[in-house]
Amino acid sequence: MLPSSFAYVAPTTVDEAVQALAAGGGDAKVVAGGQSLLPMMKLRLAAPGTLVDINGIAGLDVLEEADGMLRIGALVRHGDLERSALVRDRYPIIHDAARHIADPLIRNRGTFCGSIAHGDPAGDWATVASALNAELHAVGPDGPAVHSARDFQTGMFETRLGLDQVLVEARIPQPVAGQGSAYLKVERKVGDYAAAAVGVVVVLDGDTVTEAGIGLTNVGPLTIDAAAAAASLVGRSIDDAAALEEAGRLAMEASDPPSDLRGPAEYKQDLVRVLTKRALRTAGARARGEQA
Ligand SMILES: Cc1cc2nc3c(=O)[nH]c(=O)nc-3n(C[C@H](O)[C@H](O)[C@H](O)COP(=O)(O)OP(=O)(O)OC[C@H]3O[C@@H](n4cnc5c(N)ncnc54)[C@H](O)[C@@H]3O)c2cc1C
């Protein structure tokens, strides 16, 4: 199907993009990679009056560490993250996830920030951003705004981003000593969204977990911050099988998946339990430098 007609603007600055969104009066949409928005427009599930194409705005492709944070600009593609040596060496959870998003064509166009702005609970990046406790930096007519990735989604395909705001970049705290992370995803077939996926970040002092973050993908109406599961690990050994079992159980209890073509709810919940334990073991090994 063809999309309904729309106006197209191609700003060259973030301020121009914000002005174009404001001029659209809630009927304008940013297009970044177009890998979620354009299919929705073709299916007439979305019919924005104006597309604000941010691809011509210089500087939004920033991918660098600065001031203690990893900056991921609004035009950083899934494939940029997959191929980045910095990401592979220092942010294994991001590298893990990037390799399993869709297919290479989509990975070359779709963006990290676009995925988060889209607010799809099946999106892998919102989970990764939640586990890493990312800051989401937006700009709107009232100036800059910073949102936490942990409560950014407010409903299915709904976020705290204003209709007239551009998500300019995500900022992720740089890893500290003893940090390890992992993202594990089970998909029905290569390139599919997750039946369930789990992202974990741990910080170890010796074998003891001092900090943890756990996010869950596609097992509820929102990306899930499994905070109780993460908190249960603090003060316990990463080698304590009972601690990992408890975290897996609490993560499972935080999930609320529907039964659908990707499997029955009970199967997906059990996936969450098992993937959480496995991801924690991998993150623990990485924190100790035992595994890439
Ligand atoms: C066949 C297929 C398989 C896929 N599989 C997966 C998968 O396995 N895992 C996964 O996570 N995703 C998957 N996706 C989605 C893909 O990752 C998209 O690239 C991503 O969801 C959206 O990023 P985008 O840059 O393409 O955003 P766009 O499609 O351009 O935009 C999506 C939405 O976000 C808004 N938006 C985008 N950027 C900004 C911004 N900077 N500021 C404000 N609003 C913004 C747009 O207005 C729109 O509402 C798949 C897509 C397809 C078509």
The ligand as an SDF file (V2000), in Angstrom:
LIG
                    3D

 53 58  0  0  0  0  0  0  0  0999 V2000
   11.4910   -6.2610    9.1360 C   0  0  0  0  0  0  0  0  0  0  0  0
   11.9170   -5.4630   10.3460 C   0  0  0  0  0  0  0  0  0  0  0  0
   12.5170   -6.1310   11.4020 C   0  0  0  0  0  0  0  0  0  0  0  0
   12.9050   -5.4140   12.5360 C   0  0  0  0  0  0  0  0  0  0  0  0
   13.4850   -6.0970   13.5690 N   0  0  0  0  0  0  0  0  0  0  0  0
   13.8480   -5.4350   14.6670 C   0  0  0  0  0  0  0  0  0  0  0  0
   14.4530   -6.1220   15.7610 C   0  0  0  0  0  0  0  0  0  0  0  0
   14.7250   -7.3170   15.7250 O   0  0  0  0  0  0  0  0  0  0  0  0
   14.7480   -5.3820   16.8660 N   0  0  0  0  0  0  0  0  0  0  0  0
   14.5100   -4.0400   16.9470 C   0  0  0  0  0  0  0  0  0  0  0  0
   14.8090   -3.4340   17.9730 O   0  0  0  0  0  0  0  0  0  0  0  0
   13.9700   -3.3720   15.9220 N   0  0  0  0  0  0  0  0  0  0  0  0
   13.6340   -4.0250   14.7840 C   0  0  0  0  0  0  0  0  0  0  0  0
   13.0840   -3.3240   13.7430 N   0  0  0  0  0  0  0  0  0  0  0  0
   12.8790   -1.8600   13.8720 C   0  0  0  0  0  0  0  0  0  0  0  0
   14.1520   -1.1040   13.4370 C   0  0  0  0  0  0  0  0  0  0  0  0
   15.1460   -1.3640   14.3980 O   0  0  0  0  0  0  0  0  0  0  0  0
   13.9470    0.4250   13.3370 C   0  0  0  0  0  0  0  0  0  0  0  0
   15.0990    0.9060   12.7110 O   0  0  0  0  0  0  0  0  0  0  0  0
   13.7840    1.1890   14.6180 C   0  0  0  0  0  0  0  0  0  0  0  0
   12.7150    0.6880   15.3590 O   0  0  0  0  0  0  0  0  0  0  0  0
   13.4370    2.6750   14.3740 C   0  0  0  0  0  0  0  0  0  0  0  0
   14.5660    3.4100   14.0590 O   0  0  0  0  0  0  0  0  0  0  0  0
   14.5280    4.3720   12.7990 P   0  0  0  0  0  0  0  0  0  0  0  0
   15.7080    5.2390   12.8570 O   0  0  0  0  0  0  0  0  0  0  0  0
   14.3510    3.5440   11.5900 O   0  0  0  0  0  0  0  0  0  0  0  0
   13.2290    5.2740   13.1190 O   0  0  0  0  0  0  0  0  0  0  0  0
   12.1080    5.8470   12.1580 P   0  0  0  0  0  0  0  0  0  0  0  0
   11.3930    4.7300   11.4920 O   0  0  0  0  0  0  0  0  0  0  0  0
   12.6430    6.9180   11.3110 O   0  0  0  0  0  0  0  0  0  0  0  0
   11.1420    6.4930   13.2690 O   0  0  0  0  0  0  0  0  0  0  0  0
   10.4490    5.6980   14.2040 C   0  0  0  0  0  0  0  0  0  0  0  0
    9.6690    6.6030   15.1490 C   0  0  0  0  0  0  0  0  0  0  0  0
   10.5580    7.3170   16.0000 O   0  0  0  0  0  0  0  0  0  0  0  0
   10.4610    8.7340   15.7670 C   0  0  0  0  0  0  0  0  0  0  0  0
   11.8370    9.2330   15.7500 N   0  0  0  0  0  0  0  0  0  0  0  0
   12.9010    8.6720   15.1050 C   0  0  0  0  0  0  0  0  0  0  0  0
   14.0130    9.3350   15.4200 N   0  0  0  0  0  0  0  0  0  0  0  0
   13.6600   10.3400   16.2460 C   0  0  0  0  0  0  0  0  0  0  0  0
   14.3750   11.3730   16.9060 C   0  0  0  0  0  0  0  0  0  0  0  0
   15.6980   11.4780   16.7900 N   0  0  0  0  0  0  0  0  0  0  0  0
   13.6790   12.2380   17.6650 N   0  0  0  0  0  0  0  0  0  0  0  0
   12.3320   12.1350   17.7990 C   0  0  0  0  0  0  0  0  0  0  0  0
   11.6040   11.1690   17.2260 N   0  0  0  0  0  0  0  0  0  0  0  0
   12.2580   10.2820   16.4560 C   0  0  0  0  0  0  0  0  0  0  0  0
    9.7470    8.8880   14.4470 C   0  0  0  0  0  0  0  0  0  0  0  0
    9.0270   10.0950   14.3910 O   0  0  0  0  0  0  0  0  0  0  0  0
    8.8330    7.6870   14.4480 C   0  0  0  0  0  0  0  0  0  0  0  0
    7.6980    7.9310   15.2380 O   0  0  0  0  0  0  0  0  0  0  0  0
   12.7030   -4.0040   12.5960 C   0  0  0  0  0  0  0  0  0  0  0  0
   12.1280   -3.3280   11.5190 C   0  0  0  0  0  0  0  0  0  0  0  0
   11.7340   -4.0440   10.4090 C   0  0  0  0  0  0  0  0  0  0  0  0
   11.1300   -3.2950    9.2560 C   0  0  0  0  0  0  0  0  0  0  0  0
  1  2  1  0
  2  3  1  0
  2 52  2  0
  3  4  2  0
  4  5  1  0
  4 50  1  0
  5  6  2  0
  6  7  1  0
  6 13  1  0
  7  8  2  0
  7  9  1  0
  9 10  1  0
 10 11  2  0
 10 12  1  0
 12 13  2  0
 13 14  1  0
 14 15  1  0
 14 50  1  0
 15 16  1  0
 16 17  1  0
 16 18  1  0
 18 19  1  0
 18 20  1  0
 20 21  1  0
 20 22  1  0
 22 23  1  0
 23 24  1  0
 24 25  2  0
 24 26  1  0
 24 27  1  0
 27 28  1  0
 28 29  2  0
 28 30  1  0
 28 31  1  0
 31 32  1  0
 32 33  1  0
 33 34  1  0
 33 48  1  0
 34 35  1  0
 35 36  1  0
 35 46  1  0
 36 37  1  0
 36 45  1  0
 37 38  2  0
 38 39  1  0
 39 40  1  0
 39 45  2  0
 40 41  1  0
 40 42  2  0
 42 43  1  0
 43 44  2  0
 44 45  1  0
 46 47  1  0
 46 48  1  0
 48 49  1  0
 50 51  2  0
 51 52  1  0
 52 53  1  0
M  END
$$$$
